[in-house]
Amino acid sequence: MSKICQLTGKKVMTGNNVSHSKRRTKRKFLPNLITKKFYIPEEDRYVTLKISASSLRTINKIGISAAMKKAKEQGFLK
């Protein structure tokens, strides 16, 4: 499965490793992803999501239902 957050759409970015002599080689910046299971009381079921750590903080703040609704509006969650 790809390394993309299902709520925010964060994904792998590319950049350069820069040595002391300023030689540049390609590298990847990976998102901080977590696979977590959430209980949705409105639907009375569990959902497993692959989310970033910042998404987890958002879910703790506004709730899983509001976060999923926001993600659906932005087109990240189907």
DAPEQUI-V623218 format. One record per residue. SS is DSSP state (a for helix, b for strand, c for the rest). PSI is psi in whole degrees, 0 to 359 (none if undefined). BURIAL is 1 if it has 16 or more other C-alpha atoms within 10 Angstrom, else 0. Layout:
# DAPEQUI-V623218
ss & psi & burial
SS & PSI & BURIAL
SS & PSI & BURIAL
This chain:
# DAPEQUI-V623218
ss & psi & burial
c & 147 & 0
c & 160 & 0
c & 72 & 1
c & 134 & 1
c & 131 & 1
c & 345 & 1
c & 324 & 1
c & 343 & 1
c & 11 & 1
c & 138 & 1
c & 181 & 1
c & 135 & 0
b & 153 & 0
b & 154 & 0
b & 202 & 0
b & 142 & 0
b & 129 & 0
b & 118 & 0
c & 177 & 0
c & 328 & 0
c & 9 & 0
c & 19 & 0
c & 139 & 0
b & 129 & 0
b & 148 & 0
b & 147 & 0
b & 171 & 0
b & 142 & 0
b & 110 & 0
c & 142 & 0
c & 154 & 1
c & 86 & 0
b & 147 & 1
b & 136 & 0
b & 119 & 0
b & 145 & 0
b & 131 & 0
b & 146 & 0
b & 129 & 0
b & 107 & 0
c & 331 & 0
c & 323 & 0
c & 354 & 0
c & 51 & 0
b & 166 & 0
b & 146 & 0
b & 132 & 0
b & 125 & 0
b & 148 & 1
b & 105 & 1
b & 162 & 1
b & 165 & 1
a & 325 & 0
a & 328 & 1
a & 323 & 1
a & 321 & 1
a & 321 & 0
a & 318 & 0
a & 319 & 1
a & 330 & 0
a & 311 & 0
a & 348 & 0
c & 156 & 0
a & 322 & 1
a & 315 & 1
a & 322 & 0
a & 320 & 1
a & 323 & 1
a & 317 & 0
a & 320 & 0
a & 322 & 1
a & 322 & 0
a & 324 & 0
a & 350 & 0
c & 12 & 0
c & 333 & 1
c & 137 & 1
c & none & 0
